[in-house]
């Protein structure tokens, strides 16, 4: 049996990326985004999506691309990860692609290091390459600095306060 991958294709810069359709919640136009203090530069802020607060990451910034003004084709891919909704700003959402499994190659070994570890494969489709992304890795890396910068510091401060009050109480 020849298995197919169902991928949502989208553009960031000149490249076409894809994520499994199962990770996609919906695609929306870019509404007003509320900025959040002390967020990493690629974290645009949060949006209110029908009563749910969704954090929004600009994939151009996340991938080190040059920033451009949003166009009428700019979209937010709303994906679900660990029960939470996250938004990814992309230049355009292209289409749902059905790619035969044999047309997907594993990423080069160099991609396993650092910021590129969110690439799960490269798909050959219509004479072009589509970079396949793992949403879990992409979002975990994106949230790592934010959590360390906020919750981690708060936990450290709380631990220091406990240690200080314990020392003062002796």
C-alpha positions in Angstrom: 0.0 0.0 0.0 1.4 3.4 -1.0 0.9 5.8 1.9 0.4 9.6 1.4 1.1 12.4 3.7 -1.5 15.2 3.9 0.4 18.4 4.3 -0.7 22.0 4.6 1.6 24.0 2.5 2.6 27.6 3.3 5.1 30.3 2.2 7.6 32.0 4.3 9.9 34.1 2.2 10.8 32.2 -1.0 10.4 28.8 0.6 7.5 26.5 0.8 7.0 24.7 4.2 4.5 22.1 5.2 3.0 20.7 8.4 0.8 17.7 8.9 -2.9 18.6 8.4 -3.6 16.9 11.7 -1.8 19.7 13.6 -3.8 22.5 11.9 -6.8 23.9 13.8 -7.6 26.6 11.3 -6.3 29.4 9.1 -7.3 33.0 9.8 -6.6 36.5 8.5 -4.3 38.5 10.7 -6.4 40.4 13.3 -5.1 43.0 15.7 -2.2 41.5 17.7 -1.6 42.6 21.3 2.1 42.7 22.2 3.4 41.1 25.3 6.2 42.6 27.3 9.5 40.7 27.6 8.6 38.3 24.8 11.3 37.1 22.4 11.5 39.2 19.2 9.8 36.5 17.1 6.8 36.4 19.4 4.4 39.0 18.0 2.0 38.8 20.9 -1.5 37.3 21.4 -4.8 37.4 19.7 -8.3 36.8 20.9 -9.7 34.0 18.7 -13.4 33.6 19.5 -12.7 34.0 23.3 -9.5 32.0 23.4 -6.1 33.7 23.9 -3.7 32.5 21.2 0.1 33.3 21.3 1.4 34.3 17.8 4.9 33.7 16.5 6.2 35.4 13.3 7.8 32.6 11.3 9.8 35.1 9.2 11.5 36.3 12.4 11.7 32.7 13.9 13.5 31.5 10.7 15.8 34.6 10.5 14.2 36.0 7.4 14.0 39.7 6.6 10.8 41.2 8.0 8.3 42.6 5.5 5.0 44.4 5.9 2.0 42.1 6.0 0.1 41.7 2.7 -3.5 40.8 2.0 -2.2 37.2 1.6 -0.6 37.0 5.1 -2.3 34.5 7.3 -2.1 33.0 10.7 -2.0 29.2 10.9 -3.6 28.2 14.2 -2.1 24.9 15.4 -2.8 22.9 18.5 0.1 21.7 20.6 -0.2 20.1 24.0 -3.9 21.2 24.2 -3.0 24.9 23.6 -3.6 26.9 20.4 -0.7 28.8 18.9 -0.6 31.1 15.9 2.1 31.1 13.2 2.2 34.2 10.9 3.1 33.1 7.4 3.3 35.0 4.1 0.5 32.9 2.6 -1.2 29.5 3.1 -1.0 27.7 -0.2 -2.9 24.4 -0.3 -3.3 21.0 1.1 -0.8 18.7 -0.6 -1.0 14.9 -0.9 2.6 13.7 -1.0 3.5 10.0 -1.5 5.6 8.8 1.4 8.5 7.6 -0.9 8.8 11.2 -2.1 9.9 12.4 1.4 13.6 12.3 2.4 14.9 12.6 5.9 16.6 16.0 6.6 20.4 16.2 6.2 22.2 15.3 9.5 23.3 19.0 9.8 19.6 19.9 10.4 19.6 18.0 13.7 21.6 20.7 15.5 20.2 23.9 17.1 17.5 25.9 15.4 17.0 23.5 12.5 15.9 20.5 14.6 12.2 21.3 13.7 12.8 20.0 10.1 11.5 16.5 9.9 12.0 15.9 6.2 12.1 17.3 2.7 9.3 16.4 0.3 9.7 16.4 -3.5 6.5 17.8 -5.0 5.9 19.2 -8.5 9.6 19.8 -9.2 10.2 21.7 -5.9 11.3 20.9 -2.4 8.9 21.4 0.6 10.5 21.7 4.0 8.4 19.6 6.4 8.2 21.0 10.0 7.5 19.3 13.3 5.1 21.7 15.1 6.0 20.2 18.5 9.7 21.0 18.0 9.1 24.4 16.5 6.8 25.5 19.3 8.9 23.9 22.1 11.9 25.8 20.9 9.9 29.0 20.5 8.5 28.8 24.0 11.7 27.7 25.6 13.3 31.1 25.9 10.0 32.7 26.9 9.4 30.2 29.7 13.0 30.4 30.9 12.7 34.2 30.7 9.5 34.4 32.7 8.5 31.3 34.7 12.1 30.3 35.2 13.1 33.6 36.6 9.9 33.8 38.7 10.7 30.3 40.1 14.3 31.3 40.8 13.2 34.5 42.6 10.6 32.5 44.6 13.3 30.0 45.6 15.7 32.8 46.6 13.0 34.4 48.7 12.3 31.1 50.4 16.0 30.6 51.1 16.3 34.1 52.4 13.3 33.9 54.7 14.5 30.4 55.9 17.9 31.9 56.7 16.4 34.9 58.4 14.1 32.7 60.5 17.0 30.7 62.0 
